[in-house]
Amino acid sequence: MLKKRTHLILTLLAITLLLAACVKPTKTPVQAEPTLPVVSEAAPTAEPTQSPTETPVVILDAALVLWAPESVNPDLALQLENSLKAYADANGLSFARTPSLSAAQVTDKVKVIVSAASAGEVQSLAAVLPQAQFLAVNAESLAPTENLSVLNADGATRDQLSFLAGYALALGTTDFRVGVLSQAGTPEGQTTRDAFVTGARYHCGLCNSRFVPVEYYPFTAEINDPANPADWQAAADALLAKAVTGIFVQPEISTPELIAYLNSKNVTLIGVEGQPELASIQKLMGVLSSGLKMDPALDQLFLGESVGAVRAGIELKQVNRDLFSDGRAILFERIKQEMLDGYIKTLP
């Protein structure tokens, strides 16, 4: 009986184990982590490109053209424009100014082109426009050709102006009785004095007066302190004691009091453009100016002839014809040009 009961228990246990082996285990579901979407950086939207607008070509048909790029010194460009406009108006010519220039812009009506562009630019354009005459300003590296001329427009130097002041004053003053007032102890004063003496003696050599008092001119006197009346009056009196009747005053030391004193002594003066107190001079022979004067060169260019390499002239303006005759003016112009051309030394 016990055996049967044990056999039954073992049988039931075997059946239970068999059934347990047949049941599939239930898996616990695993919570899946959310997958973040991969966002790719969108390529930038290309903006619609605009087709480049071509700059219209400005056709030039003026007889006289100024080519002045924007990079050019504004003062020089304005000076050139004013000078060329005046020439065009005086000669009944059309005038135009342009900041850029190409061969496509130039018509057969364009006769003369004054250029302040670079040497390379003007040389290249002149080579393809043989029908026009070019005047290149401040492009001294260029070699003149049949249709390309070169103009040095630099201002006159102190020694040049002082030399011409001495020459003109000796030329127009009786018995060469001339002198110069300069500032002592300064390079400017020394240059003014030496160049003035060189210019006066270039005209008259020994410059000895023919009538009493017989002296050898020119005379020089220096002022240490232009603001000191005793100083400048002593210097002026030193010249007057030598019977000097024509004086050049260094511009830096020109004061109202000094000019008034020389006026009271009936002294003839020659000035430089920009010098103080020019308007108050009662006996003014003329005023030296280093402004651009291109008329002679332009006259030749409009005839279709190159002028080679030239330098902008110095002018003697506001000339008093009672003190400086036309004949003297002609002689002055000749010597001035020889000086500018380098044939005459302005300093000893």
C-alpha beads as a LAMMPS data file, in Angstrom:
LAMMPS data file: protein, C-alpha beads

348 atoms
347 bonds

1 atom types
1 bond types

-500.0 500.0 xlo xhi
-500.0 500.0 ylo yhi
-500.0 500.0 zlo zhi

Masses

1 110.0

Atoms # bond

1 1 1 0.000 0.000 0.000
2 1 1 2.914 2.230 0.849
3 1 1 4.620 1.366 -2.383
4 1 1 1.542 2.253 -4.410
5 1 1 1.278 5.636 -2.669
6 1 1 4.992 6.383 -3.261
7 1 1 4.668 5.325 -6.877
8 1 1 1.705 7.675 -7.320
9 1 1 3.560 10.634 -5.792
10 1 1 6.574 10.083 -8.035
11 1 1 4.318 9.764 -11.057
12 1 1 2.561 13.069 -10.257
13 1 1 5.896 14.788 -9.675
14 1 1 7.196 13.582 -13.019
15 1 1 4.064 14.798 -14.778
16 1 1 4.395 18.200 -13.061
17 1 1 8.041 18.562 -14.129
18 1 1 7.156 17.511 -17.651
19 1 1 4.389 20.089 -17.901
20 1 1 6.652 22.762 -16.465
21 1 1 9.270 22.055 -19.105
22 1 1 6.740 22.484 -21.843
23 1 1 5.579 25.951 -20.716
24 1 1 7.582 28.778 -22.421
25 1 1 8.816 31.430 -20.008
26 1 1 7.204 34.827 -20.275
27 1 1 9.742 37.496 -21.089
28 1 1 9.532 40.834 -19.347
29 1 1 9.148 43.474 -22.037
30 1 1 12.139 45.828 -22.208
31 1 1 11.254 49.496 -22.419
32 1 1 12.938 50.749 -25.605
33 1 1 14.575 54.122 -25.326
34 1 1 13.143 56.596 -27.805
35 1 1 15.344 57.078 -30.818
36 1 1 16.033 60.737 -31.467
37 1 1 15.634 61.678 -35.076
38 1 1 18.863 62.669 -36.792
39 1 1 18.463 66.200 -38.050
40 1 1 20.777 67.001 -40.940
41 1 1 21.813 70.635 -41.281
42 1 1 20.040 72.016 -44.212
43 1 1 22.211 73.521 -46.885
44 1 1 21.854 77.320 -47.027
45 1 1 19.426 78.459 -49.566
46 1 1 21.324 80.126 -52.342
47 1 1 20.158 83.635 -52.958
48 1 1 19.445 84.396 -56.524
49 1 1 22.484 85.998 -58.089
50 1 1 22.023 89.179 -59.994
51 1 1 23.683 89.465 -63.302
52 1 1 26.360 92.178 -63.134
53 1 1 25.268 95.462 -64.585
54 1 1 27.731 96.730 -67.110
55 1 1 28.863 100.314 -66.610
56 1 1 27.812 102.262 -69.660
57 1 1 30.667 103.604 -71.722
58 1 1 30.692 107.397 -71.682
59 1 1 31.598 108.620 -75.134
60 1 1 33.759 111.729 -75.143
61 1 1 33.679 114.167 -78.017
62 1 1 35.155 117.272 -76.361
63 1 1 38.195 118.726 -78.064
64 1 1 40.074 119.021 -74.744
65 1 1 39.811 116.258 -72.124
66 1 1 41.186 116.062 -68.598
67 1 1 41.780 112.502 -67.404
68 1 1 42.050 112.753 -63.604
69 1 1 41.523 109.498 -61.641
70 1 1 39.969 109.753 -58.170
71 1 1 43.335 108.840 -56.613
72 1 1 44.929 112.046 -57.905
73 1 1 45.683 114.852 -55.453
74 1 1 42.427 116.892 -55.364
75 1 1 44.297 120.206 -55.359
76 1 1 46.250 119.265 -58.483
77 1 1 43.127 117.972 -60.217
78 1 1 41.230 121.194 -59.472
79 1 1 44.151 123.334 -60.585
80 1 1 44.370 121.409 -63.856
81 1 1 40.634 121.644 -64.402
82 1 1 40.522 125.392 -63.805
83 1 1 43.486 126.019 -66.085
84 1 1 42.121 123.843 -68.897
85 1 1 38.615 125.280 -68.624
86 1 1 40.018 128.792 -68.912
87 1 1 42.014 127.787 -71.987
88 1 1 39.000 126.101 -73.580
89 1 1 36.744 129.112 -72.947
90 1 1 39.334 131.529 -74.319
91 1 1 39.752 129.483 -77.503
92 1 1 36.142 128.421 -78.104
93 1 1 36.819 124.742 -77.402
94 1 1 34.691 122.103 -75.702
95 1 1 36.056 120.634 -72.470
96 1 1 35.343 117.483 -70.440
97 1 1 36.758 115.849 -67.321
98 1 1 36.685 112.094 -66.699
99 1 1 37.987 109.899 -63.843
100 1 1 38.664 106.957 -66.178
101 1 1 39.416 106.598 -69.847
102 1 1 39.527 103.867 -72.453
103 1 1 40.068 103.833 -76.185
104 1 1 36.367 103.032 -76.717
105 1 1 35.388 106.371 -75.185
106 1 1 37.519 108.568 -77.436
107 1 1 36.040 109.883 -80.671
108 1 1 37.841 111.630 -83.491
109 1 1 36.680 114.960 -82.049
110 1 1 39.040 114.583 -79.088
111 1 1 42.269 116.375 -79.999
112 1 1 44.187 116.795 -76.723
113 1 1 44.071 114.660 -73.572
114 1 1 45.756 116.001 -70.429
115 1 1 46.318 113.064 -68.113
116 1 1 47.092 112.834 -64.402
117 1 1 46.864 109.021 -64.534
118 1 1 49.830 106.725 -63.924
119 1 1 52.679 106.622 -66.409
120 1 1 51.825 103.091 -67.515
121 1 1 48.156 103.870 -68.127
122 1 1 48.742 106.968 -70.228
123 1 1 51.549 105.329 -72.206
124 1 1 49.339 102.339 -73.082
125 1 1 46.422 104.507 -74.174
126 1 1 48.570 106.902 -76.199
127 1 1 49.961 103.932 -78.136
128 1 1 46.494 102.927 -79.389
129 1 1 45.210 106.479 -80.008
130 1 1 47.781 108.032 -82.344
131 1 1 45.230 110.592 -83.574
132 1 1 45.144 112.348 -80.177
133 1 1 47.891 114.324 -78.441
134 1 1 48.546 113.325 -74.821
135 1 1 50.082 115.531 -72.133
136 1 1 51.091 113.400 -69.122
137 1 1 51.324 115.413 -65.899
138 1 1 54.085 114.506 -63.420
139 1 1 55.075 111.349 -65.302
140 1 1 58.743 112.165 -65.787
141 1 1 59.669 108.496 -66.235
142 1 1 57.978 108.535 -69.643
143 1 1 59.913 109.178 -72.816
144 1 1 58.081 111.641 -75.098
145 1 1 56.808 110.334 -78.433
146 1 1 55.072 111.864 -81.440
147 1 1 51.753 112.030 -79.586
148 1 1 52.895 111.874 -75.941
149 1 1 54.375 114.869 -74.099
150 1 1 55.343 115.127 -70.437
151 1 1 54.624 118.049 -68.091
152 1 1 56.298 118.505 -64.713
153 1 1 53.709 120.421 -62.690
154 1 1 55.600 120.604 -59.408
155 1 1 55.561 124.020 -57.742
156 1 1 58.509 126.375 -58.003
157 1 1 61.147 126.092 -55.299
158 1 1 62.285 128.854 -52.959
159 1 1 65.611 129.264 -54.729
160 1 1 63.914 129.592 -58.127
161 1 1 61.487 132.266 -56.927
162 1 1 64.215 134.171 -55.089
163 1 1 66.536 133.986 -58.100
164 1 1 63.841 135.404 -60.369
165 1 1 62.970 138.081 -57.810
166 1 1 66.607 139.227 -57.839
167 1 1 66.813 139.071 -61.613
168 1 1 63.552 140.951 -62.233
169 1 1 64.223 143.582 -59.598
170 1 1 67.738 144.300 -60.937
171 1 1 66.356 144.333 -64.480
172 1 1 63.678 146.898 -63.641
173 1 1 65.491 149.122 -61.111
174 1 1 67.632 152.092 -62.126
175 1 1 71.355 151.517 -61.514
176 1 1 70.654 148.014 -60.100
177 1 1 70.099 149.486 -56.621
178 1 1 68.424 146.423 -55.142
179 1 1 68.587 144.448 -51.931
180 1 1 66.974 141.627 -49.980
181 1 1 65.656 141.323 -46.423
182 1 1 65.936 137.766 -45.091
183 1 1 65.706 136.016 -41.737
184 1 1 68.973 135.357 -39.950
185 1 1 69.953 131.902 -38.771
186 1 1 67.467 129.906 -40.849
187 1 1 67.958 127.708 -43.957
188 1 1 65.044 129.511 -45.632
189 1 1 66.643 132.874 -45.010
190 1 1 70.003 131.741 -46.346
191 1 1 68.480 130.269 -49.509
192 1 1 66.410 133.412 -50.088
193 1 1 69.449 135.656 -49.679
194 1 1 71.860 133.594 -51.805
195 1 1 69.435 132.954 -54.659
196 1 1 68.369 136.610 -54.793
197 1 1 71.986 137.763 -55.043
198 1 1 72.674 135.136 -57.748
199 1 1 69.658 136.315 -59.762
200 1 1 70.551 140.009 -59.533
201 1 1 74.159 139.411 -60.514
202 1 1 73.097 137.152 -63.380
203 1 1 71.588 140.234 -64.949
204 1 1 74.149 142.916 -64.147
205 1 1 77.416 141.132 -63.311
206 1 1 79.354 143.494 -61.029
207 1 1 76.187 145.588 -60.693
208 1 1 78.104 148.817 -60.095
209 1 1 75.964 151.928 -60.252
210 1 1 76.828 154.602 -62.795
211 1 1 75.873 157.591 -60.701
212 1 1 76.675 158.626 -57.167
213 1 1 76.552 157.098 -54.751
214 1 1 78.593 154.519 -56.644
215 1 1 78.057 151.120 -55.034
216 1 1 78.242 147.463 -56.020
217 1 1 74.828 145.859 -55.738
218 1 1 72.880 143.945 -54.520
219 1 1 72.997 144.443 -50.759
220 1 1 71.626 142.084 -48.135
221 1 1 70.321 142.633 -44.598
222 1 1 69.090 140.085 -42.088
223 1 1 66.345 140.289 -39.485
224 1 1 66.679 138.218 -36.327
225 1 1 63.219 138.841 -34.887
226 1 1 60.567 139.959 -37.420
227 1 1 58.220 140.871 -34.554
228 1 1 60.723 143.312 -33.065
229 1 1 60.316 146.777 -34.675
230 1 1 63.826 147.811 -33.726
231 1 1 65.217 144.696 -35.438
232 1 1 63.441 144.942 -38.772
233 1 1 63.795 148.720 -38.971
234 1 1 67.547 148.486 -38.424
235 1 1 67.813 145.940 -41.264
236 1 1 65.675 148.057 -43.601
237 1 1 67.662 151.189 -42.769
238 1 1 70.899 149.372 -43.546
239 1 1 69.678 148.839 -47.104
240 1 1 68.287 152.330 -47.451
241 1 1 71.643 153.766 -46.319
242 1 1 73.147 152.142 -49.421
243 1 1 70.648 153.980 -51.660
244 1 1 68.688 150.756 -52.313
245 1 1 65.415 151.559 -54.084
246 1 1 64.156 148.025 -54.854
247 1 1 63.761 145.349 -52.157
248 1 1 62.626 141.738 -51.983
249 1 1 61.259 140.733 -48.571
250 1 1 61.388 137.043 -47.614
251 1 1 57.686 136.079 -47.372
252 1 1 57.960 134.653 -43.841
253 1 1 59.111 137.979 -42.386
254 1 1 56.676 140.196 -44.262
255 1 1 54.632 142.125 -41.681
256 1 1 52.199 145.049 -41.998
257 1 1 54.569 147.327 -40.095
258 1 1 57.572 146.457 -42.260
259 1 1 55.672 146.922 -45.529
260 1 1 54.190 150.204 -44.286
261 1 1 57.683 151.437 -43.416
262 1 1 59.048 150.524 -46.868
263 1 1 56.021 152.188 -48.489
264 1 1 56.835 155.373 -46.605
265 1 1 60.335 155.287 -48.105
266 1 1 58.967 154.936 -51.667
267 1 1 60.643 151.538 -52.121
268 1 1 59.803 149.325 -55.121
269 1 1 58.928 145.784 -54.056
270 1 1 58.508 142.458 -55.839
271 1 1 56.364 139.794 -54.180
272 1 1 55.605 136.088 -54.219
273 1 1 52.039 134.788 -54.485
274 1 1 50.688 134.057 -51.010
275 1 1 53.053 136.511 -49.314
276 1 1 51.339 138.513 -46.554
277 1 1 50.619 142.198 -47.135
278 1 1 50.908 142.124 -50.937
279 1 1 47.726 144.156 -51.269
280 1 1 49.165 146.986 -49.172
281 1 1 52.291 147.473 -51.306
282 1 1 52.086 150.854 -53.007
283 1 1 54.936 150.427 -55.477
284 1 1 54.659 146.810 -56.603
285 1 1 56.708 145.748 -59.644
286 1 1 54.994 142.362 -59.921
287 1 1 54.093 139.106 -58.174
288 1 1 55.825 135.795 -58.871
289 1 1 53.426 132.868 -59.094
290 1 1 54.186 129.182 -59.514
291 1 1 50.715 128.353 -60.790
292 1 1 50.182 126.090 -63.810
293 1 1 50.405 127.880 -67.128
294 1 1 49.988 125.414 -69.968
295 1 1 48.775 127.712 -72.741
296 1 1 51.949 127.622 -74.893
297 1 1 52.132 123.831 -74.669
298 1 1 48.424 123.447 -75.465
299 1 1 48.738 125.749 -78.487
300 1 1 51.377 123.440 -79.941
301 1 1 49.498 120.264 -79.062
302 1 1 46.381 121.477 -80.878
303 1 1 48.538 121.876 -83.956
304 1 1 49.231 118.150 -83.690
305 1 1 52.803 118.620 -82.507
306 1 1 54.390 117.063 -79.422
307 1 1 56.070 119.453 -76.983
308 1 1 58.403 116.810 -75.524
309 1 1 59.205 117.245 -71.831
310 1 1 58.269 120.629 -70.331
311 1 1 57.962 122.154 -66.872
312 1 1 54.989 124.184 -65.699
313 1 1 55.970 127.807 -65.863
314 1 1 56.415 130.453 -63.225
315 1 1 54.502 133.616 -63.989
316 1 1 55.225 137.228 -63.193
317 1 1 51.736 138.569 -62.574
318 1 1 50.256 141.961 -61.649
319 1 1 53.101 143.572 -63.570
320 1 1 53.388 147.338 -63.264
321 1 1 54.282 148.390 -66.808
322 1 1 55.566 151.748 -65.555
323 1 1 58.245 149.840 -63.660
324 1 1 58.683 146.815 -65.918
325 1 1 58.350 147.387 -69.660
326 1 1 57.283 144.861 -72.288
327 1 1 60.871 144.529 -73.478
328 1 1 62.027 143.654 -69.963
329 1 1 59.162 141.159 -69.685
330 1 1 60.356 139.374 -72.846
331 1 1 63.902 139.153 -71.497
332 1 1 62.588 137.933 -68.131
333 1 1 60.592 135.140 -69.801
334 1 1 63.638 133.938 -71.719
335 1 1 65.859 133.776 -68.634
336 1 1 63.071 132.162 -66.609
337 1 1 62.685 129.372 -69.121
338 1 1 66.416 128.752 -69.259
339 1 1 66.416 128.504 -65.478
340 1 1 63.503 126.031 -65.498
341 1 1 65.253 123.984 -68.160
342 1 1 68.273 123.687 -65.893
343 1 1 70.691 125.826 -67.902
344 1 1 71.035 128.479 -65.179
345 1 1 72.040 127.766 -61.575
346 1 1 69.969 129.549 -58.966
347 1 1 72.538 129.337 -56.157
348 1 1 76.266 130.199 -56.046

Bonds

1 1 1 2
2 1 2 3
3 1 3 4
4 1 4 5
5 1 5 6
6 1 6 7
7 1 7 8
8 1 8 9
9 1 9 10
10 1 10 11
11 1 11 12
12 1 12 13
13 1 13 14
14 1 14 15
15 1 15 16
16 1 16 17
17 1 17 18
18 1 18 19
19 1 19 20
20 1 20 21
21 1 21 22
22 1 22 23
23 1 23 24
24 1 24 25
25 1 25 26
26 1 26 27
27 1 27 28
28 1 28 29
29 1 29 30
30 1 30 31
31 1 31 32
32 1 32 33
33 1 33 34
34 1 34 35
35 1 35 36
36 1 36 37
37 1 37 38
38 1 38 39
39 1 39 40
40 1 40 41
41 1 41 42
42 1 42 43
43 1 43 44
44 1 44 45
45 1 45 46
46 1 46 47
47 1 47 48
48 1 48 49
49 1 49 50
50 1 50 51
51 1 51 52
52 1 52 53
53 1 53 54
54 1 54 55
55 1 55 56
56 1 56 57
57 1 57 58
58 1 58 59
59 1 59 60
60 1 60 61
61 1 61 62
62 1 62 63
63 1 63 64
64 1 64 65
65 1 65 66
66 1 66 67
67 1 67 68
68 1 68 69
69 1 69 70
70 1 70 71
71 1 71 72
72 1 72 73
73 1 73 74
74 1 74 75
75 1 75 76
76 1 76 77
77 1 77 78
78 1 78 79
79 1 79 80
80 1 80 81
81 1 81 82
82 1 82 83
83 1 83 84
84 1 84 85
85 1 85 86
86 1 86 87
87 1 87 88
88 1 88 89
89 1 89 90
90 1 90 91
91 1 91 92
92 1 92 93
93 1 93 94
94 1 94 95
95 1 95 96
96 1 96 97
97 1 97 98
98 1 98 99
99 1 99 100
100 1 100 101
101 1 101 102
102 1 102 103
103 1 103 104
104 1 104 105
105 1 105 106
106 1 106 107
107 1 107 108
108 1 108 109
109 1 109 110
110 1 110 111
111 1 111 112
112 1 112 113
113 1 113 114
114 1 114 115
115 1 115 116
116 1 116 117
117 1 117 118
118 1 118 119
119 1 119 120
120 1 120 121
121 1 121 122
122 1 122 123
123 1 123 124
124 1 124 125
125 1 125 126
126 1 126 127
127 1 127 128
128 1 128 129
129 1 129 130
130 1 130 131
131 1 131 132
132 1 132 133
133 1 133 134
134 1 134 135
135 1 135 136
136 1 136 137
137 1 137 138
138 1 138 139
139 1 139 140
140 1 140 141
141 1 141 142
142 1 142 143
143 1 143 144
144 1 144 145
145 1 145 146
146 1 146 147
147 1 147 148
148 1 148 149
149 1 149 150
150 1 150 151
151 1 151 152
152 1 152 153
153 1 153 154
154 1 154 155
155 1 155 156
156 1 156 157
157 1 157 158
158 1 158 159
159 1 159 160
160 1 160 161
161 1 161 162
162 1 162 163
163 1 163 164
164 1 164 165
165 1 165 166
166 1 166 167
167 1 167 168
168 1 168 169
169 1 169 170
170 1 170 171
171 1 171 172
172 1 172 173
173 1 173 174
174 1 174 175
175 1 175 176
176 1 176 177
177 1 177 178
178 1 178 179
179 1 179 180
180 1 180 181
181 1 181 182
182 1 182 183
183 1 183 184
184 1 184 185
185 1 185 186
186 1 186 187
187 1 187 188
188 1 188 189
189 1 189 190
190 1 190 191
191 1 191 192
192 1 192 193
193 1 193 194
194 1 194 195
195 1 195 196
196 1 196 197
197 1 197 198
198 1 198 199
199 1 199 200
200 1 200 201
201 1 201 202
202 1 202 203
203 1 203 204
204 1 204 205
205 1 205 206
206 1 206 207
207 1 207 208
208 1 208 209
209 1 209 210
210 1 210 211
211 1 211 212
212 1 212 213
213 1 213 214
214 1 214 215
215 1 215 216
216 1 216 217
217 1 217 218
218 1 218 219
219 1 219 220
220 1 220 221
221 1 221 222
222 1 222 223
223 1 223 224
224 1 224 225
225 1 225 226
226 1 226 227
227 1 227 228
228 1 228 229
229 1 229 230
230 1 230 231
231 1 231 232
232 1 232 233
233 1 233 234
234 1 234 235
235 1 235 236
236 1 236 237
237 1 237 238
238 1 238 239
239 1 239 240
240 1 240 241
241 1 241 242
242 1 242 243
243 1 243 244
244 1 244 245
245 1 245 246
246 1 246 247
247 1 247 248
248 1 248 249
249 1 249 250
250 1 250 251
251 1 251 252
252 1 252 253
253 1 253 254
254 1 254 255
255 1 255 256
256 1 256 257
257 1 257 258
258 1 258 259
259 1 259 260
260 1 260 261
261 1 261 262
262 1 262 263
263 1 263 264
264 1 264 265
265 1 265 266
266 1 266 267
267 1 267 268
268 1 268 269
269 1 269 270
270 1 270 271
271 1 271 272
272 1 272 273
273 1 273 274
274 1 274 275
275 1 275 276
276 1 276 277
277 1 277 278
278 1 278 279
279 1 279 280
280 1 280 281
281 1 281 282
282 1 282 283
283 1 283 284
284 1 284 285
285 1 285 286
286 1 286 287
287 1 287 288
288 1 288 289
289 1 289 290
290 1 290 291
291 1 291 292
292 1 292 293
293 1 293 294
294 1 294 295
295 1 295 296
296 1 296 297
297 1 297 298
298 1 298 299
299 1 299 300
300 1 300 301
301 1 301 302
302 1 302 303
303 1 303 304
304 1 304 305
305 1 305 306
306 1 306 307
307 1 307 308
308 1 308 309
309 1 309 310
310 1 310 311
311 1 311 312
312 1 312 313
313 1 313 314
314 1 314 315
315 1 315 316
316 1 316 317
317 1 317 318
318 1 318 319
319 1 319 320
320 1 320 321
321 1 321 322
322 1 322 323
323 1 323 324
324 1 324 325
325 1 325 326
326 1 326 327
327 1 327 328
328 1 328 329
329 1 329 330
330 1 330 331
331 1 331 332
332 1 332 333
333 1 333 334
334 1 334 335
335 1 335 336
336 1 336 337
337 1 337 338
338 1 338 339
339 1 339 340
340 1 340 341
341 1 341 342
342 1 342 343
343 1 343 344
344 1 344 345
345 1 345 346
346 1 346 347
347 1 347 348
